[in-house]
Amino acid sequence: MKLFHFSCHALFIYCVFFCAQATAGERDWQFGNFGLHATGAVTYGAGKITISTQHTRHCFFDSDHYSFSFQRRAFLYDDCSRLTVAVKVDRLDRGSAGIMMRTDTALGAANVHLETSATGEVFLFYRKVKDDQTSYTHLTTLPFPVELKLVRQGNSFIAWFKRSTEWVKGGSVMVDAGKDMLSGFYACSGEEFQVGVANDTVKQTTASFSGYSVNYEENYIPPAQNFHDTVPVSKDVLLRDNFDDGSLSNGPPAVSNPIWQGIEYGLLPNDPKGGRFWRKTGDGIFYLGDKKWADYQFSIDLAFDKTNPPSAECAIQLRRQDIAVYSRMERYYAVILRNGNKLVFEKNIPGQGAFSTTVILPDYFDGKWHNLKVRLLDRNYEVYYDDRRVLTGVDTLQPVTYGNISLKFTNTGVNMDNLEVDRIPDPVNGDRDNYLMDYFDTPLPLYLEKYDK
């Protein structure tokens, strides 16, 4: 049994102890107490970790007070790297304890932590970027022992908890966690209002962890060398990505070499028939295109795994607009493939107008390639699946008339290829009526001709 003790007397001062006498499997673990007046100790042995902590309150930005047993982990390949940390919280006197992944130990560092309280309340906490506010989601309430699992793939973090013998997905969040990360187990002694703390002048708790595992995997395939796309680019092509260069982020940007936002390294396997494709598993949202794109057609080839769960979902957001400060003020049209046989076309304008239409398709969780096309011209929309028009309409109520594109995945296993965005020539006013959100069917008045520039 190994014991390490540390005291912190200033908010930004901390000390890390290496497990110099630990067994081989424990030598990578470090321990520290963080926060004003925080003290605590950790023991390792027999597949268990026990953390005792005092005056550590909780992890909530200006109150990031915690005791942390952690490992440093280089997370080099973004979406091609996956880290899975699982643990059973056997006992917790008061306060909270669980799994944390964090960019560093500084106050305000971006982090995700999945925790249980002493009463079995399970929460997912997250700070998306450095010095941002902390948000949280209540997931469930469980009896002790509480089993938790946190998975990072790229900047996507997925929280799991075990109910009876089955792992249940509790939620996911995107956090800018960087390429060098701390991950492990932590405990906080809690606030005065929490159960068991009000009459405790020491504000101390002990958390016991067992059955813990830390598993890191990589599946990165390097890009093609000296790649040259020989396919001609027509004047109406706004963007094309056949993924044959094996990269989502290599510059310089061009129509046939888009630079994706939200991802740096993606899994781009070699196609036995030649070229490459993009394979995405799990969760994530990625962006491309120009926010001023107006009338265009989006096309992509998709092949969903046969083993996709019913909850698997792939959403193509089109004419996407966002207000930088307000992350929940996005406006867009979306084509969503869900449940293996549904295609949903919807409009999202928070607090104003929205609609949703569902089309039933043949089962596409079949491992085969299918083509999806969406045409947006002024207020008109058309959706084609395998070259058959499955949906058409006119949005006359607050149409979304321009914006870029995003691809959003939930619980998904899918291959993608031959993504292309083509401009649709508008014989009436071109794109100007889209920016004005008016005059779709009649020429612009002379006093508005300035929008032609």
Sequence and secondary structure as in RCSB ss.txt:
>XXXX:A:sequence
MKLFHFSCHALFIYCVFFCAQATAGERDWQFGNFGLHATGAVTYGAGKITISTQHTRHCFFDSDHYSFSFQRRAF
LYDDCSRLTVAVKVDRLDRGSAGIMMRTDTALGAANVHLETSATGEVFLFYRKVKDDQTSYTHLTTLPFPVELKL
VRQGNSFIAWFKRSTEWVKGGSVMVDAGKDMLSGFYACSGEEFQVGVANDTVKQTTASFSGYSVNYEENYIPPAQ
NFHDTVPVSKDVLLRDNFDDGSLSNGPPAVSNPIWQGIEYGLLPNDPKGGRFWRKTGDGIFYLGDKKWADYQFSI
DLAFDKTNPPSAECAIQLRRQDIAVYSRMERYYAVILRNGNKLVFEKNIPGQGAFSTTVILPDYFDGKWHNLKVR
LLDRNYEVYYDDRRVLTGVDTLQPVTYGNISLKFTNTGVNMDNLEVDRIPDPVNGDRDNYLMDYFDTPLPLYLEK
YDK
>XXXX:A:secstr
 EEEEEE  STT    EE TTS GGGTT EEEEESTT EEEEEEETTEEEEEEES BB SGGGB EEEEEEEEE 
 SGGGEEEEEEEEEEEESSSEEEEEEES SSTT  EEEEEEETT EEEEEEE STT   EEEEEEE  SSEEEEE
EEETTEEEEEEEETTEEEEEEEEE    SEEEEEEEEE B TTSTTTTT SS EEEEEEEEEEEEEEE      S
S    S   TTEEEEE  TTS SS SS BTTB   BS S  B  B TTSSB EEEEEEEEEEES TT  SEEEEE
EEEE TT  TT EEEEEEEEEEETTEEEEEEEEEEEEETTTEEEEEEE TTS  EEEEEE S   SS  EEEEEE
EETTEEEEEETTEEEEEEE  SS     EEEEEEEEEEEEEEEEEEEE   TTTTTHHHHHT  SSS   GGGGG
GG 
